[in-house]
Amino acid sequence: MDLTITPSAEKFIQRMVRFGGAGPDAGFRLVVSPGGCSGLASEFSIEAAPLPGDAVVTVQGLKLFLPAESRLLLQGVTMDFKDTPLQSGLVFIDPKATGCGSCGSSVSAPVPGEGSAGISGIPIKSV
């Protein structure tokens, strides 16, 4: 799979999995769908095992649980993590994206072809 993960995104994913409470075989489940300013919208969670239909994809030593559509949409994408006063979360840089304008949202990305997934909606699992 042609997915690049920047060092800051790698560190974020490693911490999420380590402290997610899902056990030693846990992985980072990333669901990507069409939408948003980069052409991608996403949700993620930490799971003990892949869900039905997920493929286990190892990228740069990280265990990702990806549904089929997510694998297709992430092809050729660079995943980054930004933590600024205006934005905190994963950012997807897709060279195939056409930029803002098609989603009808009043929010614009700072760079054409860049979208994000915030960390405020992460579910906390009780152990």
URDADA-V214896 format. One record per residue. N is the residue number from 1. PHI is phi as a letter, one per 20 degrees, with the letter a starting at -180 (999 if undefined). PSI is psi as a letter, one per 40 degrees, with the letter a starting at -180 (* if undefined). D_CENTER is the distance of its C-alpha to the mean C-alpha in whole Angstrom. Layout:
# URDADA-V214896
((N;PHI;PSI;D_CENTER) (N;PHI;PSI;D_CENTER))
This chain:
# URDADA-V214896
((1;999;h;15) (2;e;g;14) (3;c;h;11) (4;d;h;11) (5;d;h;10) (6;f;i;12) (7;g;d;14) (8;f;d;13) (9;f;d;9) (10;f;d;11) (11;f;d;13) (12;f;d;11) (13;f;d;9) (14;g;d;13) (15;f;d;14) (16;f;d;12) (17;f;d;13) (18;f;d;17) (19;d;e;17) (20;f;e;16) (21;m;e;19) (22;e;e;18) (23;o;i;20) (24;f;d;21) (25;e;e;19) (26;f;i;16) (27;b;i;12) (28;e;h;9) (29;e;h;8) (30;c;h;5) (31;d;h;7) (32;d;h;7) (33;c;i;11) (34;f;i;13) (35;q;i;13) (36;m;i;13) (37;f;d;15) (38;e;e;12) (39;n;e;13) (40;c;h;10) (41;c;i;9) (42;b;i;6) (43;c;i;7) (44;b;i;6) (45;b;i;9) (46;d;h;12) (47;c;i;14) (48;f;d;17) (49;b;i;17) (50;f;i;16) (51;e;i;16) (52;g;h;19) (53;n;e;18) (54;e;i;15) (55;d;i;15) (56;e;h;15) (57;d;h;13) (58;d;h;14) (59;c;h;13) (60;l;f;15) (61;n;e;16) (62;e;h;12) (63;e;h;13) (64;d;h;10) (65;d;h;11) (66;c;h;10) (67;f;i;12) (68;g;d;14) (69;f;d;13) (70;f;d;9) (71;f;d;11) (72;f;d;13) (73;f;d;11) (74;e;e;9) (75;g;h;13) (76;n;e;14) (77;e;i;10) (78;d;h;10) (79;d;h;7) (80;c;i;9) (81;c;h;9) (82;d;i;12) (83;c;g;15) (84;c;i;17) (85;g;d;20) (86;e;e;18) (87;b;h;15) (88;b;h;12) (89;q;a;9) (90;f;i;6) (91;c;h;7) (92;d;h;7) (93;d;h;11) (94;d;h;12) (95;f;e;16) (96;e;e;17) (97;f;i;16) (98;e;e;19) (99;n;a;18) (100;f;i;19) (101;p;d;22) (102;e;e;21) (103;e;e;19) (104;m;e;22) (105;e;i;20) (106;e;e;22) (107;e;h;19) (108;d;i;18) (109;e;i;16) (110;f;d;18) (111;c;h;17) (112;g;h;18) (113;n;e;15) (114;c;h;12) (115;c;i;10) (116;b;i;8) (117;c;h;7) (118;f;i;9) (119;d;e;10) (120;f;d;14) (121;e;e;13) (122;f;h;12) (123;f;h;15) (124;e;h;17) (125;e;h;19) (126;e;h;23) (127;d;*;24))
